Amino acid sequence: MRRRWSPGLGPTAPGPPDHESRCWFSAGEGRGGLPQLRGAGPGRLARAQHITLGGCSLGRSLGQQTSGRSELNWQHEALEKFCLQQPLDCDDIYAQGYQEDGVYLIYPSGPSVPVPVFCDMTTTGGKWTVFQKRFNGSVSFFRGWNDYKLGFGRADGEYWLGLQNLHLLTLKQKYELRVDLEDFENNTASAKYAEFSISPNAVSAEEDGYTLYVAGFEDGGAGDSLSYHSGQKFSTFDRDQDLFVQNCAALSSGAFWFRSCHFANLNGFYLGGSHLSYANGINWAQWKGFYYSLKRTEMKIRRT
């Protein structure tokens, strides 16, 4: 059984720009329970042909059922156009006319795997693909390797997009990184990095540990707590890939690109401000030190 996406599905869903935009997709939730709320689809083409979002292979069988070589070629051409119009990231969503903050569908793995993501369309020109978001402690971030590889949470709440999705995005485009922070006194700060990628030269990103590369720091009041981590593999409590003699993920109650151990621990415990324990909260050391757990964090990327 399949259902049709429409612009009104989901909370605060915006209508399409000036054209009808509907897609077909399988009923139910997305990966990790993430909601399939919005998408900038291929318009009338997909609706007319009933091509599913998993349907780059489906299109061929549709074409083969019709008579005539020209009809088969037409199906293939239509299918190619359909696949090309699946947005890779929030830059593509913005270019398709959707310029409100909210949850959209992107396709880092290709047209058969839609992934819900939160798009920040307002901060410094918008187009930001948010891959980490925390603001109330409702989701536990003290998780194992598979969760961080594939992603968890909900894109309309607290969530992590997934290391594999991040790798695929940075493999296909060049990105800058922005980190937005807020404390419990409503003070805000940010840090920006002109270059961001995850295992760009690896044959297998997972075997490479989803290694982080950042460069070109630009201060927005937060200071630079991330350059220390550049060149490091990602570590979780069940996959220790840091340089310290002990497991940094376990010590810091989180998961990150730990070195020995960290100046940034944005996936640490949500401890609600000042805490007595050392360096195991949502810490950004160059702004608030190791004994203050932040209220809100967002890590987001945009094409350069």
Backbone hydrogen bonds in HBPLUS format (Angstrom, degrees):
<---DONOR---> <-ACCEPTOR-->    atom                        ^
c    i                          cat <-CA-CA->   ^        H-A-AA   ^      H-
h    n   atom  resd res      DA  || num        DHA   H-A  angle D-A-AA Bond
n    s   type  num  typ     dist DA aas  dist angle  dist       angle   num
A0025-PHE N   A0003-ARG O   3.45 MM  22  6.29 176.1  2.45 174.3 173.7     1
A0005-TRP N   A0023-CYS O   2.95 MM  18  5.50 162.8  1.98 167.2 171.2     2
A0009-LEU N   A0006-SER O   3.04 MM   3  5.67 172.2  2.04 129.9 130.8     3
A0053-LEU N   A0024-TRP O   3.01 MM  29  6.22 128.0  2.29 144.4 155.9     4
A0030-GLY N   A0034-LEU O   2.68 MM   4  4.89 150.2  1.77 165.0 166.5     5
A0033-GLY N   A0030-GLY O   3.19 MM   3  5.48 142.4  2.34 135.0 129.5     6
A0034-LEU N   A0031-ARG O   3.28 MM   3  5.83 168.7  2.29 114.5 117.8     7
A0105-LEU N   A0038-ARG O   2.83 MM  67  5.79 104.5  2.40 116.5 132.9     8
A0048-ALA N   A0044-ARG O   2.87 MM   4  5.88 162.8  1.90 153.1 157.6     9
A0049-GLN N   A0045-LEU O   3.18 MM   4  6.36 154.1  2.25 147.4 153.8    10
A0050-HIS N   A0046-ALA O   2.84 MM   4  5.67 115.4  2.26 139.7 155.1    11
A0051-ILE N   A0046-ALA O   3.25 MM   5  5.27 148.0  2.36 138.9 145.2    12
A0050-HIS N   A0047-ARG O   3.35 MM   3  5.04 147.8  2.46  92.1 101.3    13
A0055-GLY N   A0052-THR O   2.92 MM   3  4.69 144.1  2.05 115.4 113.8    14
A0059-GLY N   A0055-GLY O   3.05 MM   4  5.99 148.2  2.15 143.0 146.2    15
A0062-LEU N   A0058-LEU O   3.03 MM   4  6.34 153.4  2.11 151.6 159.8    16
A0063-GLY N   A0059-GLY O   2.95 MM   4  6.18 154.7  2.01 145.6 152.2    17
A0064-GLN N   A0060-ARG O   2.90 MM   4  6.14 151.6  1.98 148.3 156.1    18
A0065-GLN N   A0062-LEU O   3.28 MM   3  5.41 141.3  2.44  97.1 107.5    19
A0066-THR N   A0063-GLY O   3.18 MM   3  5.51 157.5  2.23 107.6 114.3    20
A0072-LEU N   A0068-GLY O   3.32 MM   4  6.62 154.3  2.39 143.3 149.9    21
A0073-ASN N   A0069-ARG O   2.97 MM   4  6.27 161.7  2.00 155.2 159.8    22
A0074-TRP N   A0070-SER O   2.89 MM   4  6.09 152.4  1.97 144.0 152.1    23
A0075-GLN N   A0071-GLU O   2.99 MM   4  6.25 152.7  2.07 145.3 151.9    24
A0076-HIS N   A0072-LEU O   3.10 MM   4  6.43 158.6  2.15 149.9 155.1    25
A0077-GLU N   A0073-ASN O   2.93 MM   4  6.19 161.6  1.96 153.2 158.1    26
A0078-ALA N   A0074-TRP O   2.87 MM   4  6.06 160.9  1.91 150.0 155.6    27
A0079-LEU N   A0075-GLN O   2.86 MM   4  6.03 151.2  1.94 145.2 153.6    28
A0080-GLU N   A0076-HIS O   2.93 MM   4  6.18 155.8  1.99 149.0 154.7    29
A0081-LYS N   A0077-GLU O   3.08 MM   4  6.37 162.5  2.12 150.2 154.2    30
A0082-PHE N   A0078-ALA O   2.94 MM   4  6.17 155.5  2.00 145.0 152.3    31
A0083-CYS N   A0079-LEU O   2.92 MM   4  6.20 164.0  1.95 155.2 158.1    32
A0084-LEU N   A0080-GLU O   2.99 MM   4  6.19 153.6  2.07 148.9 156.1    33
A0085-GLN N   A0082-PHE O   3.17 MM   3  5.45 141.8  2.32 102.4 112.8    34
A0086-GLN N   A0083-CYS O   3.40 MM   3  5.72 169.3  2.41 112.1 113.1    35
A0107-TYR N   A0087-PRO O   2.80 MM  20  5.96 137.4  1.98 148.6 162.1    36
A0093-ILE N   A0089-ASP O   3.24 MM   4  6.61 156.2  2.30 143.2 150.2    37
A0094-TYR N   A0090-CYS O   2.95 MM   4  6.01 161.4  1.98 141.7 146.1    38
A0095-ALA N   A0091-ASP O   2.99 MM   4  6.23 156.4  2.04 145.6 152.3    39
A0096-GLN N   A0092-ASP O   3.04 MM   4  6.26 133.4  2.26 143.1 154.8    40
A0096-GLN N   A0093-ILE O   3.15 MM   3  5.21 134.4  2.36  96.5 108.9    41
A0098-TYR N   A0093-ILE O   3.32 MM   5  5.83 158.5  2.37 152.5 146.5    42
A0097-GLY N   A0094-TYR O   2.99 MM   3  5.36 159.5  2.04 112.7 116.8    43
A0102-GLY N   A0119-CYS O   3.24 MM  17  5.53 153.3  2.32 141.3 148.5    44
A0119-CYS N   A0102-GLY O   2.82 MM  17  5.53 171.7  1.82 161.2 160.6    45
A0104-TYR N   A0117-VAL O   2.90 MM  13  5.56 158.9  1.95 160.4 165.2    46
A0117-VAL N   A0104-TYR O   2.85 MM  13  5.56 149.2  1.95 157.6 166.4    47
A0106-ILE N   A0115-VAL O   2.94 MM   9  5.26 163.4  1.97 139.3 143.4    48
A0115-VAL N   A0106-ILE O   2.81 MM   9  5.26 156.8  1.86 154.6 160.4    49
A0110-GLY N   A0107-TYR O   3.15 MM   3  5.14 159.7  2.20 105.1 111.4    50
A0113-VAL N   A0110-GLY O   3.32 MM   3  6.12 174.0  2.33 126.1 127.9    51
A0130-VAL N   A0118-PHE O   3.10 MM  12  5.57 163.6  2.12 174.3 178.8    52
A0120-ASP N   A0128-TRP O   2.98 MM   8  4.98 157.1  2.04 145.6 149.9    53
A0128-TRP N   A0120-ASP O   3.03 MM   8  4.98 156.9  2.09 154.9 147.5    54
A0126-GLY N   A0123-THR O   2.82 MM   3  4.97 156.4  1.88 114.1 122.2    55
A0129-THR N   A0301-ILE O   2.78 MM 172  5.22 169.0  1.79 161.6 159.7    56
A0301-ILE N   A0129-THR O   2.93 MM 172  5.22 158.4  1.98 135.6 138.6    57
A0131-PHE N   A0299-MET O   2.85 MM 168  5.85 154.9  1.91 153.7 162.1    58
A0161-LEU N   A0131-PHE O   2.90 MM  30  4.72 163.3  1.93 138.6 140.4    59
A0132-GLN N   A0299-MET O   3.30 MM 167  4.99 146.4  2.42 142.8 139.7    60
A0299-MET N   A0132-GLN O   2.90 MM 167  4.99 155.1  1.97 136.8 142.9    61
A0133-LYS N   A0159-TYR O   3.09 MM  26  5.54 154.3  2.16 158.2 160.0    62
A0159-TYR N   A0133-LYS O   3.13 MM  26  5.54 145.3  2.26 135.9 145.8    63
A0134-ARG N   A0297-THR O   2.94 MM 163  5.23 158.1  1.99 154.1 155.2    64
A0297-THR N   A0134-ARG O   2.95 MM 163  5.23 155.0  2.02 137.9 143.1    65
A0148-TYR N   A0144-GLY O   3.30 MM   4  6.64 159.6  2.35 151.1 157.0    66
A0149-LYS N   A0145-TRP O   2.81 MM   4  6.03 144.7  1.93 152.9 164.6    67
A0150-LEU N   A0146-ASN O   2.99 MM   4  6.09 166.4  2.01 151.7 153.6    68
A0151-GLY N   A0147-ASP O   2.72 MM   4  5.37 146.1  1.83 142.4 152.0    69
A0163-LEU N   A0148-TYR O   2.89 MM  15  6.16 159.9  1.93 148.4 155.2    70
A0164-GLN N   A0149-LYS O   3.11 MM  15  5.62 175.3  2.11 144.6 146.0    71
A0152-PHE N   A0160-TRP O   2.96 MM   8  5.40 146.8  2.07 140.8 150.6    72
A0160-TRP N   A0152-PHE O   2.95 MM   8  5.40 161.7  1.99 152.4 154.6    73
A0154-ARG N   A0158-GLU O   3.23 MM   4  6.08 145.4  2.35 146.2 143.5    74
A0157-GLY N   A0154-ARG O   2.88 MM   3  5.20 158.0  1.93 117.4 120.0    75
A0166-LEU N   A0162-GLY O   3.04 MM   4  6.31 157.8  2.09 148.3 155.0    76
A0167-HIS N   A0163-LEU O   2.87 MM   4  6.09 161.3  1.90 149.9 154.8    77
A0168-LEU N   A0164-GLN O   2.98 MM   4  6.22 164.3  2.01 150.9 154.6    78
A0169-LEU N   A0165-ASN O   2.98 MM   4  6.18 156.4  2.03 149.6 155.8    79
A0170-THR N   A0166-LEU O   3.01 MM   4  6.26 173.0  2.01 158.6 159.5    80
A0171-LEU N   A0167-HIS O   2.86 MM   4  5.95 126.5  2.15 142.2 157.2    81
A0172-LYS N   A0169-LEU O   3.10 MM   3  5.45 138.5  2.28 104.0 114.7    82
A0173-GLN N   A0169-LEU O   3.09 MM   4  6.30 143.4  2.22 151.5 162.1    83
A0304-THR N   A0174-LYS O   2.98 MM 130  5.80 147.8  2.09 135.6 137.3    84
A0196-PHE N   A0175-TYR O   3.03 MM  21  5.57 126.6  2.32 151.7 147.0    85
A0176-GLU N   A0302-ARG O   2.79 MM 126  5.46 156.7  1.85 157.0 162.5    86
A0302-ARG N   A0176-GLU O   3.09 MM 126  5.46 149.1  2.19 141.7 149.5    87
A0177-LEU N   A0193-TYR O   2.85 MM  16  5.06 162.1  1.89 149.2 155.1    88
A0193-TYR N   A0177-LEU O   2.80 MM  16  5.06 160.3  1.84 151.0 154.7    89
A0178-ARG N   A0300-LYS O   2.86 MM 122  5.39 161.4  1.90 160.6 164.5    90
A0300-LYS N   A0178-ARG O   2.99 MM 122  5.39 160.6  2.03 157.9 163.5    91
A0179-VAL N   A0191-ALA O   2.80 MM  12  5.20 160.9  1.83 161.1 166.0    92
A0191-ALA N   A0179-VAL O   2.98 MM  12  5.20 144.1  2.11 139.7 150.1    93
A0180-ASP N   A0298-GLU O   2.88 MM 118  5.12 160.1  1.92 150.9 156.4    94
A0298-GLU N   A0180-ASP O   2.95 MM 118  5.12 142.0  2.10 146.9 150.8    95
A0181-LEU N   A0189-ALA O   2.87 MM   8  5.30 161.8  1.90 170.1 165.5    96
A0189-ALA N   A0181-LEU O   3.07 MM   8  5.30 153.3  2.15 138.2 140.8    97
A0182-GLU N   A0296-ARG O   2.99 MM 114  4.99 135.4  2.19 150.0 145.5    98
A0295-LYS N   A0182-GLU O   2.96 MM 113  5.70 140.8  2.11 143.7 154.6    99
A0296-ARG N   A0182-GLU O   3.16 MM 114  4.99 164.3  2.19 137.2 137.9   100
A0183-ASP N   A0187-ASN O   3.02 MM   4  5.56 154.5  2.08 152.1 160.3   101
A0186-ASN N   A0183-ASP O   3.24 MM   3  5.52 152.1  2.33 113.3 114.0   102
A0190-SER N   A0220-GLY O   3.14 MM  30  4.49 153.9  2.21 103.6 109.9   103
A0220-GLY N   A0190-SER O   2.90 MM  30  4.49 130.7  2.15 144.1 137.3   104
A0222-ALA N   A0190-SER O   3.27 MM  32  5.09 154.5  2.34 140.9 133.3   105
A0192-LYS N   A0218-GLU O   2.96 MM  26  4.97 156.7  2.02 149.1 153.9   106
A0218-GLU N   A0192-LYS O   2.65 MM  26  4.97 146.3  1.76 152.8 153.8   107
A0194-ALA N   A0216-GLY O   3.02 MM  22  4.71 155.9  2.08 111.9 118.7   108
A0195-GLU N   A0215-ALA O   3.04 MM  20  5.09 152.5  2.12 150.0 144.4   109
A0215-ALA N   A0195-GLU O   3.16 MM  20  5.09 142.1  2.32 133.6 134.2   110
A0197-SER N   A0213-TYR O   2.98 MM  16  5.24 144.0  2.11 146.9 153.3   111
A0213-TYR N   A0197-SER O   2.96 MM  16  5.24 142.5  2.11 163.0 158.5   112
A0199-SER N   A0211-THR O   2.83 MM  12  4.91 150.5  1.92 146.9 148.9   113
A0202-ALA N   A0199-SER O   3.46 MM   3  5.45 170.2  2.47 107.3 110.0   114
A0208-ASP N   A0204-SER O   3.01 MM   4  6.22 139.8  2.17 142.8 154.9   115
A0210-TYR N   A0205-ALA O   2.88 MM   5  5.24 159.8  1.92 159.2 153.6   116
A0209-GLY N   A0206-GLU O   2.89 MM   3  4.94 154.9  1.96 102.8 110.7   117
A0234-PHE N   A0209-GLY O   2.83 MM  25  5.63 175.9  1.83 159.4 158.1   118
A0212-LEU N   A0232-GLN O   3.03 MM  20  5.76 159.1  2.07 156.5 155.7   119
A0231-GLY N   A0212-LEU O   2.59 MM  19  5.38 168.5  1.61 155.8 160.2   120
A0229-HIS N   A0226-LEU O   2.82 MM   3  5.37 146.9  1.93 116.4 126.0   121
A0230-SER N   A0227-SER O   3.12 MM   3  5.20 153.4  2.20 104.2 112.2   122
A0232-GLN N   A0229-HIS O   3.08 MM   3  5.65 145.6  2.20 145.0 144.3   123
A0235-SER N   A0256-PHE O   2.79 MM  21  5.62 162.4  1.82 150.2 153.7   124
A0256-PHE N   A0235-SER O   3.17 MM  21  5.62 138.0  2.36 146.6 155.6   125
A0236-THR N   A0239-ARG O   3.07 MM   3  5.05 157.3  2.12 128.3 133.4   126
A0239-ARG N   A0236-THR O   3.08 MM   3  5.05 163.8  2.11 105.2 110.4   127
A0243-LEU N   A0259-ARG O   2.92 MM  16  5.36 155.3  1.98 139.8 146.6   128
A0251-LEU N   A0247-ASN O   3.00 MM   4  6.26 163.7  2.03 154.2 159.5   129
A0252-SER N   A0248-CYS O   2.79 MM   4  5.79 151.5  1.87 147.9 155.2   130
A0253-SER N   A0249-ALA O   2.94 MM   4  5.73 108.6  2.46 133.6 147.2   131
A0254-GLY N   A0249-ALA O   3.09 MM   5  5.12 156.8  2.14 141.2 147.0   132
A0259-ARG N   A0261-CYS O   2.72 MM   2  4.68 164.2  1.74 149.0 145.9   133
A0285-ALA N   A0263-PHE O   2.83 MM  22  5.13 155.7  1.89 158.6 164.6   134
A0265-ASN N   A0283-ASN O   2.80 MM  18  4.98 165.7  1.82 152.4 150.4   135
A0268-GLY N   A0265-ASN O   2.99 MM   3  5.48 149.8  2.09 127.5 125.8   136
A0269-PHE N   A0280-ASN O   3.02 MM  11  6.14 144.3  2.15 149.6 143.5   137
A0273-GLY N   A0293-SER O   2.94 MM  20  4.60 134.3  2.15 129.1 139.7   138
A0293-SER N   A0273-GLY O   2.71 MM  20  4.60 175.0  1.72 125.2 126.1   139
A0275-HIS N   A0291-TYR O   2.95 MM  16  5.31 153.7  2.02 136.4 137.9   140
A0279-ALA N   A0290-PHE O   3.00 MM  11  4.54 147.6  2.11 142.0 146.7   141
A0283-ASN N   A0281-GLY O   2.95 MM   2  5.43 120.3  2.31 109.0  92.2   142
A0294-LEU N   A0282-ILE O   2.94 MM  12  5.34 168.5  1.95 138.3 138.4   143
A0287-TRP N   A0284-TRP O   2.98 MM   3  5.80 161.3  2.02 127.0 133.1   144
A0288-LYS N   A0284-TRP O   3.06 MM   4  6.08 165.1  2.08 160.5 161.6   145
A0289-GLY N   A0285-ALA O   2.97 MM   4  3.79 137.6  2.16 105.2 112.3   146
